[in-house]
Amino acid sequence: MILKDKRTILFIVLGGFFVANALIAEFIGVKIFSLERSLGFEPFNLNLFGEEALSFNLTAGVLLWPVVFVMTDVINEYFGKRGVRILSYMAVGLIMYAFAVFFLGIRLVPADFWPSSHIPTSLPELQQLDIREKVGDYNYAFGLVFGQGLWIIIGSLIAFLIGQLLDVMVFQQIKKRTGEKMIWLRATGSTLVSQFVDSFVVLFVAFYIGAGWEISLVLAIGFVNYIYKFIMAIVLTPVIYLAHYLIDAYLGHEVAFALRREALDPTA
C-alpha cells in the first residue's frame, strides 16, 4: 500500500500541517494585536518614512506565517520545488474555497433567537447588559469576523503565492552552491527574502490599491512588520535543525539523503 511508504506519509503529514497553518493564519488575520502590550510593556514609538508613533500592531496571522515559511523550507529540502508548489497552489485554492463558504454563511438569514443566543438568560440583568454591550448582535459580529474585505483577501493570497515561489527559488539556488552544508543559510536566507517581499505586497495590494493609503504609510508599516518577521526567522532557525533530525531519524539517513538529493533535480 502507498501509505506504508514512509516518504508518502511524511509528505502527507508535512503537507497537512503546512495547509492547516496557512488556512488558520488567514482566518485569524482579521484581528490586529499589540505585540508590546501582549508582552507586558508599553508600545514603541517608531518614526519611519515620515510616519510617526508607529508600534508593533500586527495581524494575528503573523503568529503562524513564520511557521508556514519554516514548513516551506522543510518541504523544499526533502521534496523540492514541485512539492512546495503543489502544496502552495492547494493552500491558495482551499483558502479561496473557505472564503467563498464564509461569504455564503454570512448571507444566511439567522434564526430569530440566534443573534442574542450568546447572552445566558440565567445571568443577572446587569451581566446580560454587559455582554450585550461587548458583543451586541451575534450575527453582525459573525459577519465582521469572517467577512474580511475583498482587497485584503486578494492581497494576502497574492503575497502568499509570490512569497512561496520566491522562497523556493532562493532556497534551491543557495543549496546548489552549499550542498548539504549551511542549512541555516538556505533556510533562514530564503525566508528573509520571501518575507520581505510578502510584507510589502500584501499591504500594497490590500491598502495602497484597495484602500488608497499613502505609499509612505505602506512602506512604514511594511518595515515594522518585516522587523518582526526578521526576528522570528532568526529565532526559528533551530526548529529547522530539529525537523531535519526528526525526519532523518524517521526515514533513515540513507533514504533521507537520497530524498534530499532528488529534491535538487531541476526536472522534478
ROLODREN-271244 format. One record per residue (C-alpha): residue number from 1; residue in one letter; chain; x, y, z. Coordinates in Angstrom, 2 decimals, padded with zeros to 5 digits, always signed. Layout:
// ROLODREN-271244
+-----+------+-------+---------+---------+---------+
|  nr | rest | kette |       x |       y |       z |
+-----+------+-------+---------+---------+---------+
| NUM |    a |     A |       X |       Y |       Z |
...
+-----+------+-------+---------+---------+---------+
END
This chain:
// ROLODREN-271244
+-----+------+-------+---------+---------+---------+
|  nr | rest | kette |       x |       y |       z |
+-----+------+-------+---------+---------+---------+
|   1 |    m |     A | +000.00 | +000.00 | +000.00 |
|   2 |    i |     A | +001.09 | +003.56 | -000.73 |
|   3 |    l |     A | +000.50 | +004.57 | +002.91 |
|   4 |    k |     A | +003.13 | +002.08 | +004.02 |
|   5 |    d |     A | +005.79 | +004.18 | +002.28 |
|   6 |    k |     A | +007.43 | +006.46 | +004.84 |
|   7 |    r |     A | +008.16 | +009.15 | +002.23 |
|   8 |    t |     A | +004.47 | +009.35 | +001.30 |
|   9 |    i |     A | +003.41 | +009.52 | +004.94 |
|  10 |    l |     A | +005.99 | +012.24 | +005.57 |
|  11 |    f |     A | +004.71 | +014.33 | +002.64 |
|  12 |    i |     A | +001.08 | +013.96 | +003.82 |
|  13 |    v |     A | +001.96 | +014.98 | +007.39 |
|  14 |    l |     A | +004.12 | +017.95 | +006.35 |
|  15 |    g |     A | +001.60 | +019.00 | +003.70 |
|  16 |    g |     A | -001.35 | +018.75 | +006.07 |
|  17 |    f |     A | +000.42 | +020.85 | +008.71 |
|  18 |    f |     A | +001.50 | +023.38 | +006.05 |
|  19 |    v |     A | -002.00 | +023.84 | +004.61 |
|  20 |    a |     A | -003.66 | +023.90 | +008.05 |
|  21 |    n |     A | -001.32 | +026.66 | +009.27 |
|  22 |    a |     A | -001.87 | +028.70 | +006.09 |
|  23 |    l |     A | -005.65 | +028.44 | +006.49 |
|  24 |    i |     A | -005.63 | +029.31 | +010.19 |
|  25 |    a |     A | -003.29 | +032.26 | +009.59 |
|  26 |    e |     A | -005.71 | +033.68 | +007.02 |
|  27 |    f |     A | -008.73 | +033.29 | +009.29 |
|  28 |    i |     A | -007.23 | +034.78 | +012.45 |
|  29 |    g |     A | -005.55 | +037.54 | +010.44 |
|  30 |    v |     A | -008.60 | +039.78 | +010.82 |
|  31 |    k |     A | -007.50 | +040.56 | +014.38 |
|  32 |    i |     A | -004.88 | +043.26 | +014.95 |
|  33 |    f |     A | -003.00 | +042.98 | +018.22 |
|  34 |    s |     A | -000.38 | +044.98 | +020.09 |
|  35 |    l |     A | +002.78 | +042.91 | +020.34 |
|  36 |    e |     A | +004.30 | +045.15 | +023.01 |
|  37 |    r |     A | +001.24 | +045.16 | +025.28 |
|  38 |    s |     A | +000.80 | +041.40 | +024.79 |
|  39 |    l |     A | +004.34 | +041.01 | +026.13 |
|  40 |    g |     A | +003.61 | +043.35 | +029.03 |
|  41 |    f |     A | +005.31 | +046.64 | +028.12 |
|  42 |    e |     A | +004.42 | +049.96 | +026.53 |
|  43 |    p |     A | +004.39 | +050.27 | +022.72 |
|  44 |    f |     A | +007.44 | +051.59 | +020.91 |
|  45 |    n |     A | +007.28 | +055.00 | +019.26 |
|  46 |    l |     A | +008.97 | +054.50 | +015.89 |
|  47 |    n |     A | +009.31 | +057.08 | +013.11 |
|  48 |    l |     A | +009.72 | +055.75 | +009.57 |
|  49 |    f |     A | +009.23 | +057.41 | +006.15 |
|  50 |    g |     A | +007.70 | +060.47 | +007.80 |
|  51 |    e |     A | +005.13 | +058.40 | +009.69 |
|  52 |    e |     A | +005.22 | +058.91 | +013.44 |
|  53 |    a |     A | +004.18 | +056.93 | +016.54 |
|  54 |    l |     A | +004.48 | +053.54 | +014.83 |
|  55 |    s |     A | +004.44 | +050.44 | +017.01 |
|  56 |    f |     A | +004.16 | +046.69 | +016.54 |
|  57 |    n |     A | +000.44 | +046.46 | +015.85 |
|  58 |    l |     A | +000.35 | +043.22 | +013.90 |
|  59 |    t |     A | -002.22 | +040.93 | +012.35 |
|  60 |    a |     A | -002.71 | +037.78 | +014.41 |
|  61 |    g |     A | -001.76 | +035.83 | +011.29 |
|  62 |    v |     A | +001.92 | +036.69 | +011.88 |
|  63 |    l |     A | +001.88 | +034.15 | +014.71 |
|  64 |    l |     A | +001.66 | +031.37 | +012.13 |
|  65 |    w |     A | +003.15 | +032.74 | +008.90 |
|  66 |    p |     A | +006.74 | +032.21 | +010.16 |
|  67 |    v |     A | +005.76 | +028.59 | +010.85 |
|  68 |    v |     A | +004.38 | +028.29 | +007.30 |
|  69 |    f |     A | +007.67 | +029.52 | +005.84 |
|  70 |    v |     A | +009.66 | +027.13 | +008.07 |
|  71 |    m |     A | +007.45 | +024.31 | +006.78 |
|  72 |    t |     A | +008.12 | +025.55 | +003.25 |
|  73 |    d |     A | +011.86 | +025.14 | +003.77 |
|  74 |    v |     A | +011.50 | +021.67 | +005.28 |
|  75 |    i |     A | +009.26 | +020.50 | +002.42 |
|  76 |    n |     A | +011.62 | +022.13 | -000.08 |
|  77 |    e |     A | +014.55 | +020.29 | +001.46 |
|  78 |    y |     A | +013.02 | +016.83 | +001.08 |
|  79 |    f |     A | +010.51 | +017.17 | -001.77 |
|  80 |    g |     A | +011.89 | +020.03 | -003.85 |
|  81 |    k |     A | +010.19 | +022.90 | -005.61 |
|  82 |    r |     A | +007.49 | +020.65 | -007.10 |
|  83 |    g |     A | +006.35 | +019.57 | -003.65 |
|  84 |    v |     A | +006.19 | +023.16 | -002.41 |
|  85 |    r |     A | +004.33 | +024.35 | -005.49 |
|  86 |    i |     A | +001.72 | +021.61 | -005.23 |
|  87 |    l |     A | +001.04 | +022.46 | -001.59 |
|  88 |    s |     A | +001.11 | +026.23 | -002.20 |
|  89 |    y |     A | -001.46 | +026.00 | -005.00 |
|  90 |    m |     A | -003.55 | +023.66 | -002.86 |
|  91 |    a |     A | -003.43 | +026.09 | +000.07 |
|  92 |    v |     A | -004.47 | +029.04 | -002.11 |
|  93 |    g |     A | -007.32 | +027.01 | -003.60 |
|  94 |    l |     A | -008.57 | +025.92 | -000.19 |
|  95 |    i |     A | -008.32 | +029.45 | +001.22 |
|  96 |    m |     A | -010.41 | +030.75 | -001.69 |
|  97 |    y |     A | -012.90 | +027.93 | -001.16 |
|  98 |    a |     A | -013.10 | +028.72 | +002.58 |
|  99 |    f |     A | -013.77 | +032.41 | +001.99 |
| 100 |    a |     A | -016.45 | +031.53 | -000.58 |
| 101 |    v |     A | -018.16 | +029.36 | +002.04 |
| 102 |    f |     A | -017.82 | +032.17 | +004.61 |
| 103 |    f |     A | -019.42 | +034.55 | +002.09 |
| 104 |    l |     A | -022.42 | +032.25 | +001.77 |
| 105 |    g |     A | -022.58 | +031.61 | +005.52 |
| 106 |    i |     A | -022.65 | +035.33 | +006.30 |
| 107 |    r |     A | -025.62 | +035.82 | +003.99 |
| 108 |    l |     A | -027.75 | +033.08 | +005.51 |
| 109 |    v |     A | -030.73 | +034.53 | +007.39 |
| 110 |    p |     A | -030.17 | +033.81 | +011.10 |
| 111 |    a |     A | -032.74 | +032.09 | +013.29 |
| 112 |    d |     A | -034.68 | +034.61 | +015.37 |
| 113 |    f |     A | -033.10 | +033.52 | +018.66 |
| 114 |    w |     A | -029.50 | +033.23 | +017.45 |
| 115 |    p |     A | -028.26 | +036.89 | +017.35 |
| 116 |    s |     A | -028.72 | +037.06 | +021.13 |
| 117 |    s |     A | -028.07 | +033.38 | +021.95 |
| 118 |    h |     A | -024.66 | +034.23 | +023.42 |
| 119 |    i |     A | -026.37 | +036.01 | +026.34 |
| 120 |    p |     A | -027.42 | +033.46 | +029.01 |
| 121 |    t |     A | -030.83 | +034.42 | +030.34 |
| 122 |    s |     A | -029.91 | +032.86 | +033.70 |
| 123 |    l |     A | -027.46 | +035.69 | +034.38 |
| 124 |    p |     A | -028.48 | +038.84 | +036.30 |
| 125 |    e |     A | -029.78 | +041.63 | +034.08 |
| 126 |    l |     A | -026.68 | +043.79 | +034.58 |
| 127 |    q |     A | -024.39 | +040.97 | +033.41 |
| 128 |    q |     A | -026.61 | +040.34 | +030.40 |
| 129 |    l |     A | -026.40 | +044.03 | +029.56 |
| 130 |    d |     A | -022.60 | +043.94 | +029.90 |
| 131 |    i |     A | -022.34 | +041.02 | +027.46 |
| 132 |    r |     A | -024.76 | +042.72 | +025.05 |
| 133 |    e |     A | -022.66 | +045.91 | +025.09 |
| 134 |    k |     A | -019.45 | +043.97 | +024.44 |
| 135 |    v |     A | -020.71 | +041.71 | +021.67 |
| 136 |    g |     A | -024.03 | +043.12 | +020.56 |
| 137 |    d |     A | -025.65 | +041.31 | +017.65 |
| 138 |    y |     A | -024.02 | +037.87 | +017.32 |
| 139 |    n |     A | -024.90 | +037.67 | +013.62 |
| 140 |    y |     A | -023.36 | +041.09 | +012.93 |
| 141 |    a |     A | -020.20 | +040.08 | +014.83 |
| 142 |    f |     A | -020.05 | +036.85 | +012.80 |
| 143 |    g |     A | -020.07 | +038.86 | +009.59 |
| 144 |    l |     A | -017.36 | +041.22 | +010.83 |
| 145 |    v |     A | -015.02 | +038.41 | +011.85 |
| 146 |    f |     A | -015.40 | +036.16 | +008.82 |
| 147 |    g |     A | -016.21 | +038.80 | +006.21 |
| 148 |    q |     A | -012.73 | +040.15 | +005.51 |
| 149 |    g |     A | -012.51 | +042.77 | +002.78 |
| 150 |    l |     A | -012.04 | +041.55 | -000.78 |
| 151 |    w |     A | -008.83 | +043.53 | -001.29 |
| 152 |    i |     A | -007.34 | +042.10 | +001.90 |
| 153 |    i |     A | -008.12 | +038.56 | +000.73 |
| 154 |    i |     A | -006.68 | +039.23 | -002.74 |
| 155 |    g |     A | -003.59 | +040.92 | -001.30 |
| 156 |    s |     A | -002.85 | +038.15 | +001.18 |
| 157 |    l |     A | -003.27 | +035.41 | -001.44 |
| 158 |    i |     A | -001.04 | +037.16 | -003.98 |
| 159 |    a |     A | +001.59 | +037.86 | -001.31 |
| 160 |    f |     A | +001.47 | +034.27 | -000.07 |
| 161 |    l |     A | +001.90 | +032.76 | -003.52 |
| 162 |    i |     A | +004.69 | +035.13 | -004.56 |
| 163 |    g |     A | +006.43 | +034.60 | -001.23 |
| 164 |    q |     A | +006.25 | +030.83 | -001.54 |
| 165 |    l |     A | +007.59 | +030.70 | -005.09 |
| 166 |    l |     A | +010.36 | +033.15 | -004.23 |
| 167 |    d |     A | +011.28 | +031.15 | -001.13 |
| 168 |    v |     A | +011.61 | +028.00 | -003.25 |
| 169 |    m |     A | +013.82 | +029.70 | -005.82 |
| 170 |    v |     A | +016.20 | +031.31 | -003.30 |
| 171 |    f |     A | +016.37 | +028.12 | -001.22 |
| 172 |    q |     A | +017.25 | +025.98 | -004.24 |
| 173 |    q |     A | +019.89 | +028.41 | -005.50 |
| 174 |    i |     A | +021.63 | +028.56 | -002.12 |
| 175 |    k |     A | +021.53 | +024.78 | -001.73 |
| 176 |    k |     A | +023.08 | +024.23 | -005.16 |
| 177 |    r |     A | +026.05 | +026.33 | -004.04 |
| 178 |    t |     A | +026.41 | +024.99 | -000.49 |
| 179 |    g |     A | +025.28 | +021.37 | -000.84 |
| 180 |    e |     A | +024.35 | +019.65 | +002.41 |
| 181 |    k |     A | +026.21 | +022.24 | +004.49 |
| 182 |    m |     A | +024.89 | +025.51 | +005.97 |
| 183 |    i |     A | +021.26 | +024.53 | +006.47 |
| 184 |    w |     A | +020.72 | +027.78 | +008.37 |
| 185 |    l |     A | +021.79 | +029.86 | +005.37 |
| 186 |    r |     A | +019.39 | +028.39 | +002.83 |
| 187 |    a |     A | +016.50 | +028.08 | +005.29 |
| 188 |    t |     A | +016.77 | +031.43 | +007.04 |
| 189 |    g |     A | +018.11 | +033.28 | +003.99 |
| 190 |    s |     A | +015.24 | +032.20 | +001.72 |
| 191 |    t |     A | +012.70 | +033.05 | +004.43 |
| 192 |    l |     A | +014.15 | +036.52 | +004.99 |
| 193 |    v |     A | +014.00 | +037.31 | +001.26 |
| 194 |    s |     A | +010.50 | +035.92 | +000.71 |
| 195 |    q |     A | +009.09 | +037.51 | +003.88 |
| 196 |    f |     A | +010.47 | +040.89 | +002.84 |
| 197 |    v |     A | +008.53 | +040.74 | -000.42 |
| 198 |    d |     A | +005.46 | +039.25 | +001.28 |
| 199 |    s |     A | +005.35 | +042.07 | +003.85 |
| 200 |    f |     A | +005.04 | +044.79 | +001.21 |
| 201 |    v |     A | +002.98 | +043.01 | -001.47 |
| 202 |    v |     A | +000.05 | +042.35 | +000.87 |
| 203 |    l |     A | -000.02 | +045.96 | +002.09 |
| 204 |    f |     A | +000.41 | +047.40 | -001.39 |
| 205 |    v |     A | -002.47 | +045.39 | -002.87 |
| 206 |    a |     A | -004.82 | +045.49 | +000.13 |
| 207 |    f |     A | -004.32 | +049.07 | +001.29 |
| 208 |    y |     A | -002.48 | +051.14 | -001.34 |
| 209 |    i |     A | -004.65 | +049.86 | -004.22 |
| 210 |    g |     A | -007.67 | +048.73 | -002.20 |
| 211 |    a |     A | -007.94 | +051.50 | +000.40 |
| 212 |    g |     A | -005.98 | +054.45 | -001.01 |
| 213 |    w |     A | -003.28 | +054.59 | +001.67 |
| 214 |    e |     A | -000.28 | +056.87 | +001.16 |
| 215 |    i |     A | +002.78 | +054.98 | -000.08 |
| 216 |    s |     A | +004.78 | +056.31 | +002.90 |
| 217 |    l |     A | +002.33 | +054.62 | +005.30 |
| 218 |    v |     A | +002.53 | +051.36 | +003.35 |
| 219 |    l |     A | +006.35 | +051.43 | +003.48 |
| 220 |    a |     A | +006.43 | +052.34 | +007.18 |
| 221 |    i |     A | +004.03 | +049.60 | +008.29 |
| 222 |    g |     A | +005.69 | +047.13 | +005.91 |
| 223 |    f |     A | +009.07 | +047.71 | +007.55 |
| 224 |    v |     A | +007.60 | +047.39 | +011.05 |
| 225 |    n |     A | +006.03 | +044.06 | +010.05 |
| 226 |    y |     A | +009.27 | +042.89 | +008.46 |
| 227 |    i |     A | +011.28 | +043.67 | +011.61 |
| 228 |    y |     A | +009.06 | +041.21 | +013.47 |
| 229 |    k |     A | +009.30 | +038.59 | +010.71 |
| 230 |    f |     A | +013.09 | +039.04 | +010.52 |
| 231 |    i |     A | +013.44 | +038.38 | +014.24 |
| 232 |    m |     A | +011.12 | +035.36 | +014.10 |
| 233 |    a |     A | +013.02 | +033.88 | +011.13 |
| 234 |    i |     A | +016.24 | +034.01 | +013.17 |
| 235 |    v |     A | +014.58 | +032.68 | +016.33 |
| 236 |    l |     A | +013.01 | +029.73 | +014.48 |
| 237 |    t |     A | +016.27 | +028.65 | +012.77 |
| 238 |    p |     A | +016.93 | +025.90 | +015.37 |
| 239 |    v |     A | +013.50 | +024.43 | +014.51 |
| 240 |    i |     A | +014.85 | +023.66 | +011.03 |
| 241 |    y |     A | +017.67 | +021.60 | +012.53 |
| 242 |    l |     A | +015.26 | +019.82 | +014.85 |
| 243 |    a |     A | +012.99 | +018.98 | +011.90 |
| 244 |    h |     A | +015.98 | +017.61 | +009.94 |
| 245 |    y |     A | +017.00 | +015.45 | +012.89 |
| 246 |    l |     A | +013.49 | +014.01 | +013.38 |
| 247 |    i |     A | +012.90 | +013.39 | +009.67 |
| 248 |    d |     A | +016.29 | +011.73 | +009.17 |
| 249 |    a |     A | +015.63 | +009.52 | +012.20 |
| 250 |    y |     A | +012.19 | +008.58 | +010.84 |
| 251 |    l |     A | +013.27 | +007.85 | +007.26 |
| 252 |    g |     A | +016.74 | +006.57 | +007.98 |
| 253 |    h |     A | +019.82 | +008.53 | +006.94 |
| 254 |    e |     A | +020.28 | +006.79 | +003.57 |
| 255 |    v |     A | +016.66 | +007.32 | +002.45 |
| 256 |    a |     A | +016.65 | +010.90 | +003.77 |
| 257 |    f |     A | +019.90 | +011.72 | +001.94 |
| 258 |    a |     A | +018.57 | +010.23 | -001.31 |
| 259 |    l |     A | +015.34 | +012.21 | -000.93 |
| 260 |    r |     A | +017.26 | +015.46 | -000.41 |
| 261 |    r |     A | +019.39 | +014.78 | -003.49 |
| 262 |    e |     A | +016.31 | +014.03 | -005.58 |
| 263 |    a |     A | +014.73 | +017.28 | -004.37 |
| 264 |    l |     A | +017.53 | +019.20 | -006.12 |
| 265 |    d |     A | +016.68 | +017.69 | -009.52 |
| 266 |    p |     A | +015.67 | +020.68 | -011.71 |
| 267 |    t |     A | +013.32 | +018.49 | -013.75 |
| 268 |    a |     A | +011.42 | +017.28 | -010.69 |
+-----+------+-------+---------+---------+---------+
END
